Amino acid sequence: MLEINNIIKTFNPGTVNEKIALRGVSLHLKPGDFVTVIGGNGAGKSTLMNTVAGVCPVDSGSISIDGVDVTALPEHKRAKFIGRVFQDPMMGTAASMQIEENLALAARRGKPRTLRPGITRAEREGYREQLKILGLGLEDRLTAKVGLLSGGQRQALTLLMATLQKPKLLLLDEHTAALDPKTAAKVLEVTQRIVERDSLTTLMITHNMKDAIAYGNRLIMMYDGRILVDVAGEEKNKLTVEELLGLFNRASGSDEADDKLLLSK
């Protein structure tokens, strides 16, 4: 479903601020894979996600989604393949619009616009059923302005909007980092429920090693623009935080996880 082949990305090349963010990264995801991505600041996690989404072009290498080479496609043309949830809960929704209006926009993504009524009765009932999945009582607040919701409610709504039109690939860019621990746990629970229900191919960045181990069927750890650790299946499920750090230490050749990791236990 996602094929990343030997991509290289350098920022500010030829200047004193030159930074090689990705050093020949290759990653292949099968349909339905839920991959957690972990690493310290500057490891290349967000750059990897931004190159997949088309936010920044790669210097070399290729990216394909569901067999379609999207390497040269701009961000707006890749949008039909991708659902994305950002770290900031305010980014994925329109605050001045109602919950049902936000969902209607998400439902019409990639479809031609018409002069028919904005939201039909059948669509409204469908949105109500979808919102029940979140377990936040939003199904009874369809006409409430999104700006009145809490950060956690908005992030859960953003997640629902990103998956309403089943995307080929779901990108979760530290989507619980700005939430308190209780709310973050709730959003992660909803995330797993939706991903499993729709068998969504998912790439989730997190700074929390426990979450990286607990969620998904595969885990990769990045460091200095490379993938150093890649574990899946039972091997991943049996990992502890200490064992994960040990894998990193052996792969990086260092004696202990240094300050660049900045990972949360």
N, C-alpha and C positions, 0 to 999 in steps of 0.2 A: 504493500500500500504506500510505503514511503521508501525511496531509495536515494540516499545521499552518498555520492561517490567522490572521495578525495577532494573535498572543497577547502579552499584556502581563502582567507579574508584578512587583509591588512588595512588598518586605518592610518591615515596621514603618511602614506609611503614617501620615502625620500626626504623626510623632515626629521627634526630632532624629536618630534612627538610620535614617530613611527611605532605602531603597535601591531604585532602579528596576533590576531585574535583567534584564528582557526588555522591549524597546521595539518592540512591533509586529512580532514575528518571524513570517515565513512561510517554510515549507519543504515541498516535495512530493517524496516518494521513490516511484519506480516499483518494481514487484516485482523483486527481485533486485539492486537498487542497494546498493552497499557504499560508504557515505559516511564519510569521516574528518572529524572536527571538531577544529579547533585554535584556540588563542587563549590569552592570558595569564590570570593569576589575576584573577577578577572579571569576565571577559568575558561570562559567562552560559552557558558550556558545560554545567556540571552542572545548573544551574537548568532549562535546556532539556530535558535528559534526565529530570530529576525531574518536570517537568510532563507529559511524554509518559507516564512510568510511573505517574503518579497520586499520587506522593509529596506534591506540593504543588499545590493548585488554582490555576488561572489567574484573573486579575482580569477579563479579557475575551478574546475570540477563541475559536477552536474547534480541536479535535484529533480526527481520524478515523483509524482503523486498518482497512484493508481494507473501506472503505465504511461502517464502523460508527462513529457519533459517540460517542466515549468521554469527551468533555469533562467530563461530570458524574459519571462512574463513579469510585468509590474505587479505591485501588490493588489490593485483593484481587480485584476484579471485572475488572480489566484484565489480571490475571496470565495468564489463559487465552490472551491474544493475544501476550504478551511473554516473551522469555527475557532474563535480565540477568546480567551478570558485573561484580562490583564491583572496586574497586582493591585492597581487602584480601583476600588469598587465604583468610583464615580465615572469611569471611562466607558463602560459598556452599555449605559442606558441614557435616555433623554429625561432629565430631571423634571422638566416642565410638562411632560406628557403623562397620560395615565398608564397604569400597568398594562391594560388591554391594548392600548395604542402602541406601546413598546413591543408587545408580543406580535401585533399585527405587522409591524415593520419587519420584524425578524422572520415572520412566516412568508413575507413577500420578497425576501432577498433573492435576487437573481431572476425574478419573474417580471413580465411586462406590467406596467401600471395601467389602470383603466379608470373610467369614471363611475364605476359601480359603487354602492355604499361601502364605506370604509370597513366596517366589521359586521358580519352577518350574525344572526342568532346562533347558527350552528357553530360558527367559528368561536363565538363567545363561550359556548358550552365546552368546546374543545380546549380552550385556554384554561377554563376552570378545572378541568380534569388534569391537565398538565401541571397546574400550580399545586394541586393536591400532593403531587409527588414530593414537593419540597417540605411539606409538613410545617409550614410557617403561617398558615391561615390566610395566605394571600389570595386564595380562591374566592374569599368573601370581600375582597377589596379591589375588584377589577377596575373601578373608576377612580381609585386613589392616585394622586400624583406620585410619581416615583421618587421625587425629591423629599417626600415625607418619610421614606423608608430608612431603616438603619443600614449601616454599611454591610452587615452580613446578609440582610434581606436583599439589598441591591446586588450583591455578588452572586447570591443564589439565583436571582432573576436573570442576571447576565449569563450565567451558566445555562439556564433553561433556554434563553434566547439563542445562544451559540449552537445549541444542539437541536433546535426546533425543526430546522431543515437538516436532516441527518448529514453531517459533513463527512467527507472522505477522511479528514484528519482533524482532530481536536487538539489545540495547543493551549496549555494551561501554564501561564507565566507567573509562577509564585502567587497563585490566585487567592491564597489564604494568608499571605505574609502580613497584610495590613489589618487583620482581624484579631480579636482577642482569642485566647486558646479554646474557650468553649464554643464560640461561634465558628472558628476555623474547623474544629472537629465536626461540627454539624454540616458545614459546606463540603468537607471531604467525604463525609458519609453519603451525601446527596450525589456528589460527583461519581463515586463508585457505583451507586445504584443506577444512574443514568448510563454510564459507560458500559456496565454489564448488560443492562436491558437492551441497548441498541447495538452492542458489540462494536463500539467505536474504537478506531485506532487512535491512540492518545499518547501525547508527549507532555509530561508534567514536570516542570522545574520546581524544586523545593530546596530550602536550606535546612530542612529538618530531617536528620538521618533516620529517626524512628518512622516518620511518615514515608520516607523513601523505601524503607524495608516493608512496611505494613501494606502499602498500596501497590497495585499493578503486578504484572507477571515477569517484569524485567527491570533491572536497575543498571544505569551507567553512571560512572563518576568521571568528571572532567577535571583536567588540571593543565594550565598553561596552553590552552588551545588544543588539547588532545583528549581522547577517551582513554583513560588508564585502566578502568575496571568495567567489566560488562558481565553481569551474572543474571541468571534467569531460573525460572521453575523452582524446584525443591531447594536448590543451592541458595537461591535468594531468600526463600521463605524461612530457612533455618538460620539465616545470618543474625548476628547480634551487632550492636553498634561498635563494640570493640573489635569484632572480626572484620567489619567493614573498614575500619581504620587500619587494621593490619594489612588488608588487601591493598589499600592505597599506599601504605608505607613500602610494601614489597614492589609494587608496580612503579612507584616513583623513585625507588632507590634510596629513600631517606630513612633515617632511623626512627623518626616519629613524625606525626602529622604536624606540619608547621603552621604558623599564624595565617598563612595565605588560605588555608582551608576555611576557617571561620564557619565551621558547621555547627549547627545546634544539635545537641544530644536529646 
